[in-house]
Amino acid sequence: MTALKGLALPAALLLAWQLAVMLTGLQSDTIAAPDAIFAALGRGLTEPAFWADTGDTLAAGGMGLALGFVLGTMSGVLFGLIPPVGRVMRVTVELLRPLPAIAILPIALLIFGFGYRLEVAIVAFGTCFPVLVLTEAAVRQIEPRLSEVARALALSPGARVRKIVLPAVLPRLFVALRLAAGIGLIIAITVEIAANPIGLGARLMQASNSLRPADMYATLFWIGAIGWALNWGMLRLQLWLFPATKGAAQ
Amino acid sequence: MLETTGIDATENAAEDVLHVDAASVRYGATTILDQVDLTLEKGEFVCVIGPSGSGKTTFLRLLAGLVAPVQGRVLFRGTEHRAPSREIAIVFQDYANALLPWRDAEGNVSLALEAAGVPRSERSDRIHTLLRTVGLAGSEKKFPSEMSGGMQQRLQIARCLAQDPDVLLMDEPFGALDAMTRQKLQDELLGIVRESNVTAFFVTHDLEEAIYLSDRIIALEPNPGRVSQIFDVDLPKPRNQLTTREMPEFLRLRRELFDFIERFEQ
């Protein structure tokens, strides 16, 4: 019910927009009427090229996220378990972390050229730091008694990570993954808009450059829908897998 | 019973399970334990009492290998012992923190077997036997969060027994439990120790619990923590919650221990 109430305002705005366009007989290169946008979206959804672009963005973003997540988790566990290493790396991490991921685009472009690898690298760079910071904090907050249990049982370092550390931080790791997925999508689209000629970002730029506002808004709407569905799906999954994270979910 | 330091002590040490030789523990500038000596014989049940700040828990951690002495040494079966060993199991007071909340009862016991490299095929039988030993048959699939405090502490004891230890170190294990559960667990613990012939080192602030369980009581005094007195407990076994506690010897020891503790309460 609340969700429906929440939809009332966007629906009213769309309707007002539609009416305004119809009453003024608007002809524009920047604004399109809602009915034209939805028609364009409907057309897109039947085109293989539209789905190919969607697939490119999701594949490049997904691979970047996977790489960034693995790197972030591994360094986070290492830094959290061995505080001297964490302390030594702190300055480096704090210097690199605030750097907007898109700022490394020129360098990455020189190294990788256009294509998947460029996007994967930048998404990995941008998602690795938030995952690292969240993982390191989670590892530090593991119940110290469990570390003593691991010592008393003379667990090997590998067994300690597998049997104690990772299961203990798993719920928070999943929260980190969900946040990183959102960041990853933003970076992937940004890279595509700024330079990389693949995916939904490039489609958006093409529509804009060739003055097809209906296609542009349709793509924009579609990207929003993907982002929303991604977050919704992962939140459901998180609450289902780790019911205790409800408080930390939002 | 307290061994004096010297050549004899070192030679005898091979026959004793644990031997502490003039060991001191410091945290920074503070001396927590000052030159303590102790010999634990096989199958013996020793309780440690003392006012707060007398280093009871540190003594246990020293025996566990969780802290290293700055002076003196700890010998386990004749060899110097500086890191934890699977042959020495520790039962912590805060059972809720010491269990893995994401593993059920079986899984928690299994952790000790996995650490010892017991093959998967043998684990299940041993887990069931151990859970039966501590009175948790039928709770195999329960998670710690679904158990009462007493059950969780039983589970921790089962995990420690799964290590098949020579020494069982216990840090106020029943301190957070209600009186009835505590008495029940005391009797079960005595039974387990008798049957497995494990050596028990038990820290408690409950003087009657110390008398009831022990063959010997080590009384520590504070500032810095050191061994003050040793009380031999000469009460018949098996002990009984009603008759043992009414014996003149029990009451005499109770009086002595209370007098001892009183001295530090002013």
Interface residues (C-beta under 8 A of the other chain):
Chain A: E143 R145 L146 E148 V149 R151 A152 L153 A154 L155 A159 K163 I164 P167 A168 L170
Chain B: A64 L66 A83 P84 S85 R86 I88 A89 I90 F92 D94 N97 A98 L100 W102 R103 L111 A112 E114 A115 A116 Q163
